Structure formats: structure tokens, C-alpha cells
Amino acid sequence: MNHITELKIPWVIATSSYLEMAKARMSAADLLFPEVIITAEDIVNGKPDPEHFIKAYQAINLLPEDCLIFEDSMHGVNAAISAGCHVIIMGDLSFSHPKVIGNVSNFNQLL
């Protein structure tokens, strides 16, 4: 079983993709679908606007400082920071900010 499917904490996907594309990508990665997903259909302003992440943490009744965002784009990193969340950058991006707490090339580094 994939480790992300075993999470016992609330988790949300906040993506710029449309719902059908997000579902296809989740299926291709053999991941369970979270209870909450925020997609392009749910927002007015795309990243780097923080709307995705604000809707995500509000949906699971958390404060932004209690959220950790995994992002692979600078627009997403900037959106997460603007929303007040902590960020782990995925991939080769390099960016320094107090809210950026780490950088990993892939999720396997976290296991």
C-alpha cells in the first residue's frame, strides 16, 4: 500500500488542474482520493493567489500555520506562503523564505 494512503491526519489536494485531470493523475499514481480537493473549478484566482490554500485549510478547519504544503512550482510556493502556510518544495526549485522548511526531490525522501 502507498504510504500516503495510510495518513491519519487530514489532507487536502489543492491543484490548478480541473477535477477530471486531478482524478486521472491520482489514479495513475495509485493514490486514494482525499475527502477534500480544491480544483480549478472551485476557485476564481489561480496561483500565485493564495485562494487554493485558504479554501483548503478552511475546509478542514485548520489554521494556516498548522498546514504544510508540498509544492513544485514557484507560483504554488508563493501562494502557500501568502496563505500563511509552511512549505516543502518538491523538485529542483531553490527559494529561501522562513516559511520554506525543506526541499526534497520526491516524496520517497520523506518515508
N, C-alpha and C positions, 0 to 999 in steps of 0.2 A: 504494500500500500504506500502511496505517496505521502510523505511526511506532512505536507500542507493540509491534507485531508484529515489529519489527526488533531488539528488545532482545537484547543479547549477554550480559546479566548475569542471574542467577537472579531470578525474580519470582514472587510468590505473590498470590493473591487470598484475603483473609480477610474474609468477609462474614457478616452476620447473616441473610442470605437462605438459603433452602433451595436445594439443588443445582439443581433444575429451574428455579427462578426465576433463579438466577445464570446458568445456561446460556442462558436466553432473553434476558436482558439483554446478555450478551456477544455473542450472535448479532445482536441488534438494533443494537448499536454496531459491528458488523463487526470484532470483535476476536478474535484467536486465543485459545484456552483455554490457560491456563498448565499446566505439568506438575503443579503443586500448587495445590489450592484447599481452603481451610478454610471449611466452611459450618455452618449451624445444626445439621446432623446430627452434626457432628464435635465439638461442644463441650457442656459441661454448663452453664457460666455464660456468659451473654451479656454484651456490652459494657454498662457500662464495665469489667467484669472483663477483665484482660489475656489471658485464656486463648487467644483467637483468634490473637493476635500471637505469643505464646510458642510455640504449636504451629506457626505459620508459619515463624518463624526456625529452630526446631529441625528442621523438615522439610528445610530447605536448608542445614543445618549452618553457620549464621551466628550470630555474637554479636549481641545486641540493639543494641549501639552501632554496629554496621555496617549497620543497617537503616534505611531511610527509608520512612515510612508516609504515604500520601496519605489524608486523612480529611475527611469533610464533615459530621460530627456531633460534638457535644461529648462524647457517650458514647464515640465512637471515638477522639477526641483523648485523652481521659483514659485509655482502655485502652492506647493506644500509649505514652503517657508512663509509665504504670505498668509496662509491659513493658520499659521502658528504651530504647525506640527514638526516633529523631528523627522529627519530624512536619512535613509541609507541609499546611496547612489549605486545603481546597478550598471556594470559595464565600465567603459574606459573614460567616462567624464571625470574631469578634475575640477572641483569647486570647493572653496573654503568658506564656511559660514558656521557660526556657533550651533545652528540647528542641524547641520550635517554631521552626523555622528559616526559615519563609516562609509566605506566604499568597497564593494565586492564585485567580482566579475560574474558570479552566478549564485543562485540560491544554494548550491551544494556546499559552498564555503560556510554557510550558516548552520549546517547539520552537524 
